[in-house]
Amino acid sequence: MANQWLRLWHDMPNDPKWRTISRRSKQPITTVIAAYVHLLVMASIAEERGTIQVNEEDLANALDTSPQSIRAILSAMEGKVVRDNKLIGWSKRQPIKEDGSAERAKAWRESKKRLVKQTNASELQDKDKDKDKDITSLSNGDESDRLGSFGMFDEWMPDSSFPMYLVKLGVVDEAQQVPSKVLQEFRCFWCGKPDIKKTQQQWQHALAQSYQYMINREQQYGKGKQRIKKFNGIIRETSTDLSWWKG
């Protein structure tokens, strides 16, 4: 089954090539970037991924511009991002197949199953322990050590004790689940770096740091909005006070 997604890279929106192409084609840089995003999608769904077959009229309609503008942009892109109906750098930036997150998730689940079996066997041999002991009472750190390091995958979740871990680190005052949007962005970012491997505890610590950064950023943004609001109030008050003019 073909991929239902493709990847962008951090420098893509600010790539200097867009200004060059914009200048050559005499088209707005926003239209140039939008056209390239459409080319990425075309290349992703093509039977031979990375190749493009552009219908200038359809692309022009999609971007609310003229076919002549699209033709000028495609001409300026030749040799920069397109060569012989193929996107340059496609094989480098886009995976040939799925990024392996499903395989990593499967390996992670199997590791947890092995951990459960090993713990069960150990408890049966230890007569001093309660036979009904819940094996899930293993500490996070111990479980992480047993599971070892693994790459991020789409189904990854922090442990049930993670809310208290956030309190322990001082990220939040009361135990709470990390917002789903923060968790999704965290997983999405690290799934794009399959070579990075961490233990469960290390992934949780990284998530806590990301959450702390988001909170700090929102607090700074809120203070900035308050300062702007206060400044606007001063401007309005000054504009209606004409006592300085009367002398």
N, C-alpha and C positions, 0 to 999 in steps of 0.2 A: 504493500500500500504506500502511495506517495506521501511525503511529508505534508502536513496541513499547516505548516508554519515555515518561516525562514528567519534568519538572524540579521540584525543590524549591529553595527559596532559603534563604540563610543565616539569616535572621531568623525563619523559619517556626516552629521549635519553641518560641521564646520570645515569640511575638506576644502582646501584651496582650489581644487579642480572645478568646483561649482562656479566660482567667480570667473575663472577662465572661460568656461563653457558659456556662462551668461553673457560675457563680453563679446565672445565670438558670434553667438547666435542673436545678440541684441534682444534677449528675452529676460524677464525678471528671474532672479535667482530662485525665488519661491517656486516658479513654474518648472525650472530646471530640476530642482530637488524632487518635486512631486512627480515629474515624469520619470525620474530614475527609480523612485519607489515602485511605480507601476511596472517598470522593466524588471525589477527584482521579483515581483509577483509572477510576471509572465515567465521568467526563467525558472522559477520554483515549480510551477505547475506544468512546465513543458515535459514532453515525453523524454527528451534528453535534457536533463536539468542543466541550467546555465545558458541555454540557447534561447533566442528571442525571435519572434516573428511579429513585427509591429504593424498594426493597421492604423495608419496615421489619423484617419478620420475618427475612428472609435476612441483613440487616445485623446484626440483634441476635444471630443464631446465630453469625455470623462473629466477633463481639466478645464472645461469651459473656455477653450481658446480655439485658435484656427489651425487647420492642418498645416498651413505654411509655417506657423510658429513651431509646431512639433517637428516638421521637417528640418528646420534650422537648428533646433536643439539636437536632434539625432546626428546631424552632420557634424556639429561641434563636438559631440561626444565621441565620435569615431577616433580611435587611437588613444583616447583618454580613459574611458570606462567601457567602451564597446569595440570589439574587433571581429570582423567576419561573422556578424550576427551572434556573437557570444559575449557575455559580460566578463570583462577582464577581472581576474582575481576571484572568480566564483569558487573554484575548487579549494582555494586557500581559506575563504571566509565562510563557506557553507559546507556542512557535513555531507558526505556521500550517502549516509544512511542515518537512522535515528542516533542521537548522541549517546546512547547507552544507558540512559536514566532508568529504563525499564529493567535492564539487566542488573543495574546496581541495586534497584529496589528489591528484586528477586533475591540477590545475594545477601542483602541485609536481612530480609525476612528469614532466609534459611539459617543465617548465623544466629538469629534470635531463637529459632526452633532448636538448634543444637545446644544453645545455652540452657534452654529449659530442660532438655533431656539430660544434660550433664548435671544440672543442679538437682533434678529428681533422683538420679542415681546416687549422688553424694548424700542426699538426705536419707535415702533408704539404708545406706551403710552406717550412718551416724545414729546410734541408738539413743544418744543423749538429747537428740532433737525431737521436737514434736512431729509426728508423722503427718499431721495436717498443716504444717507450716506453709504459708503462702510464699511460693518461690519468687513472686514479684516484689518481695520486700528487699531485694538487692538494691544497694545504693546505686545512684546514677554513675558515679565514678567507677565503681567495680564493674558494672554492666558495660560501660564504655570500653574498659580495658579488655574485657573478654571478647567483645565484638570486634575490636580493632578499628582501624581507620577505613572510611569508605567515602566515595564521592557523593555529592548531593544528587537527589532525585526528586521527581515531582510529588511523590506521596509522602515525603519525609515530614515527620511531626516531632516537636519537642515532647519530653516526658511529661507525665501528669504533674510532677513536682515543679515544673518550670515556673508557674506563677509565684511560688514561694522563693524560687531562685532569683527572680527579678526584685523581690523585696529585699532579699539578702544583699544584693549588689547595690541597692539604693536607687534602682531605676524608677520604681514606683513605691508609693507608700502602703498600698494595700494589694493583696494578691489578686491578680487579674490575668486573663488570657491576653496574649499579644494580639493586636488587631489582625484580622484575616488578610487585609491588604498588605500589611507589613510583612507577614509570613510569606505571602504569595510573591512579593517583590524579592524577598530574600532568597527563596528557592529558585526563582527564575534567573536571578543574577548568577548564583553559584552553579546552576545546571549548565550554564554556558562556559564553565571552567571545569570540565570533567577530570582534569589532571590533579586538581586540588582534592586532597583526602584528609579528613579529620575524624576524630572519634565523636561519639554522640555528645559527650560533654563539651568538647571543643566547638561543635556546631552550635550547641545551645548558648555557649558563651558568646560566639560571634553574633548570633541572633539578638542576644541581650544588648550587645554594643550597638547594633544597627538600630534597635528600638530606642536606645538612649540618644543616639544621634538625631533620630527623627523628632523626638520630644524636644531636644535642645533647639533644633531648627525651627520648629513651630513656635516655641516660646520667643525666639529672637524675631521671627516674622510678626508675631503678635505685638511685641514692643514697638517694632517699626511702624505698624499700622496706627498704634496709639499716638506716637510722636507726630505722624502725618496729620492725624485728626486734630490734635492740639494745635499744630501749626496753622491748619486751615481755619480753625476757629479764631485764632489771633488775626489772621488776614481779614476775615469777615468783620470782626469787631473794629479793626482799624479803618476799613473802607467806609464804615458808617459813622465814624466819629470824626466830625469836621471841626472840632474845637481848636485844633492846631492851626487851621486856616484863618479863623476869625481873629486870632491874635489876642 
